[in-house]
């Protein structure tokens, strides 16, 4: 069971209890809807039992919140650097993303994300939580004013089968569908390019409403928000060089279709 860290857990427990009381539910009635015993509910509310993600998911079910408590924990319980980047990502008017190992998180299907995270050193519950968080972040693509997203991916990403052939076919079909939306452009760096700046690793550059750019780097341990002007400039230069070697959008679409049909 994943426990919610303090002091966030104390805050969430109070909010859930107030929600239960506002709905005029006894602990027993609440527990039935949340799939927990009344004694479990009481122990969580009295802080003699740790608050877990299972408890939070049960509270969302019981109170029919649409998952608001889980999203709250995902937002406030994330590391500082991730919360900072999520804020930039949601605020951005444009995102330029490069990936040389896996597809961008904003483009991943649920099955692909689950298979990808299952291959990492996470428990089943951690995988589920991270998949939920990742899919929630994709909501920026469906809002009334979505950002422009230009994603460049290495051809090897398309050919790396994550989760099996069916999962990859579904994923590549989703990629093609996203590419038909007005503000999403997907380009592929073909394998015959050889050595190029993208081999140094993935990154994202977000353009904010102020016209300032902020970068993001990811690694095995944690992500890094890049704001220093010289570093952001280096990322933009790398982006321009990478895009110069990428196929145009129509040719990229053809290659994605070809790889999908070969699966």
N, C-alpha and C positions, 0 to 999 in steps of 0.2 A: 504494500500500500504506500502511495506517495503522500507524505505529510506536507501540509501547507506551512511554510515558515512563519514564525512570529516576526513582527506584530500583525502581519496581514491576517493570520488565522483568527486572532481575537476580533479584528474588525469584521471579518466575514461572518463569524458566528453570531455576532450581535445583529448584523443585517438579516441573516436567515431567521433568527428568532423573532425579530420584529415583523418580518414578512409572514411568518407562520401566525403570529398573534393578530396581525391585520386581517388575515384571511379567516380568523376565528376558528383555527384548527387546534385541536388538542394534540399533545405529543404523540398519542396513539394513532390518531387519524393521519397526522403528517407522516408518521413512520410507515403506515400502510402504503401510502402513495409513493414514498421514497424507497420502499423495499428494505426498511430497517425496523427493528423493534422499538417500542416506546422507551425502553431502558437505554437503548443505544442513543436515541435522540436526546434523552435527558442527560446522558453522560457527556455528549458533545457540547450541549448548551451550557452545562455546568463546568466545562473545561477539565473534566476528569478523564476524558478520552480525546485523543488527538484528532484534529480535523483532517480528513483525507480527501483526495479528489473524488473518491467514490461517494463520500458524504455530500460533497458539493453537487455532483451530478444528480444524486437523489433529491436534493433540495430543489434543483432546477426543475426536475420532473414534478415534484409535489406541488410546487408553486406556479408551474407553467410559465416560467420566465423566458423560455426560448434560449436558455443557456447563458443567461447574463452573468451568473456567479462564476461559471467556468471561464468566461471571457475576462471577467474582472481579475481572477487569479492569474490568468495567462498574461494579462497586461501588467499588473502590479507586482506579480511574483517573479517576472523575468529579470535576468541580470540587468544592471544599470545600462551597460552598453547596448543590450538588445532593445530595451525600452526606448533608448535614445534613437536607435536606428528605425524602429517601428514608427516613431513619431515623424521622423524625416520622410519615411516611405509613404505614409498617409498624407502628408502635407505636400509632397512633390507634385509638380506639374509635368515633369518628365523624368523617366528612369532609363538609363543606359546600362544594360546588364551584359556581362560576358561570363560564360561558363565553359570550362574545358573538361569537366568530369561528369557532371549530372545536369539535368535540366533545371532551369531557374525555379525556385520555390513557388513563385507566382503562377507558374504554368503547370505545376504537377497535379495529376489526378490523385484522388484519394488512394487508389490501389497502388500507384507508383510510389507515392510518398510513404505509404505503409511498408511496402517491400524494401524501399531504400533505408528507412529508419530501422527496420527489423534486422538489417545487416550490420547495424552499429551496436555498440555496447550499452543497450538500453533494455530495461525490463519491458514486458508486454504493456503494462500500464503506462509507463513513460512513453512508449511508442505511440499509444493511442492519444495521449495528451498532446504530444508534439505534432501529430497529424492534425488534430483539431485546431491547434494554434496556427499551423501553416495554412490550412484551408480558410480560416478566419481572415488571415491577412490578404487573401485573394479577393476579398470583398471590394477592395479599391478599384478593381477592374470593372465592377458592375454598378458603381455609383453613377449619379447623374453627370458628374464632371470628372471622369477617369483621367489619370495621367497618360501622356504619350509614353509608350513602352517600346524601346528598341532593344531587342535581345539578339545577341550573337552567340552561337554555340559551335563548339568544335564538332566536326563530323563524327568523331569517335563517341560522342554522347548519344547520337542517334543509334549507333550500332551496339552500344552496351546494353544487353538485355537485362533489365531490372524487373524481377518478379515474374518472369516467364513471357512467352511469346504473346499470349492474349493481353496481358497487362501492357506490354509495349505497343501492341497494335492500337489499343484503346488510347494510350498516352499520345502516340504520334497523330492519331486522328484528332484528338483534342488540340494538339499543337496546330494542326492545319486549320481547324475551326477558329482558333484564336487569331490566326494570321489573316482571316477575312474581315476582322473587325477594324474599323477605321483608324484607331489609334495604336494598333499593335503591329510592329514590323519584326519579322524573324529572319535572320540571315545565318548562313552556315559557312564556317571556314572549312574548305575541302581538305581531305587528307594529303593531297599532292602539294599543298603549300609548304610542307616541311617545317623548318624552324621559324617561329614567329613570336612576337612579344607575349601572346596569350599563354604560352607554355609556362609563364611565370606564375600563373594562378588566376582564379576567378575574382571578379570585383563588380561593384555597382557604383554608378555615379548618379546621384539624385539632384535634379535642378529644382530649387525651392521657389515659391512665389516671388521672393526678393531678387530672383535671378542668380542667387549664389548657388554654387555647387558643393555637395558634400559626398564623400566617398565612403565605401564600406568594403572591408576585407574580411574573409572568413578563413578559419583554420581549424585544426583538430581540437583545440582547447577552447577558443572563444572568438568572437568577432571583434572587429576594430572599426570604430567610426573615425574617418579621416577628414579633418577640417583644416589642417595647416595648408595655406595657399600653395606652397611649393609641392606638397605631396598630391594635392588635388590636381594640380597642373600636370604632374607626372602621369596620373591616371588618365587624364583627358588625352594626353599625347599617346599613351598606350592604346586607348580606345580608337583613336583615329588610325593608328597603324594597323590594328587588328581589323577594323572595318575595311581598310584598303585591300586586304587580302581575302575578304569574305565574298561569297557569291551574292549577286543581286537578289532581291526578294523573289522574283519569279523563278529563277534558277534554284534558289534555296527550297522553294515550295516543291519543285519537281524532285529534288533530291530526297526530301522528307517523304514524299509520296512513294518514291522508288523503294526506299528502305522499308517503309510500312508494308508494301506489297510483297516484299521478299520474306517477311516474317511468317 
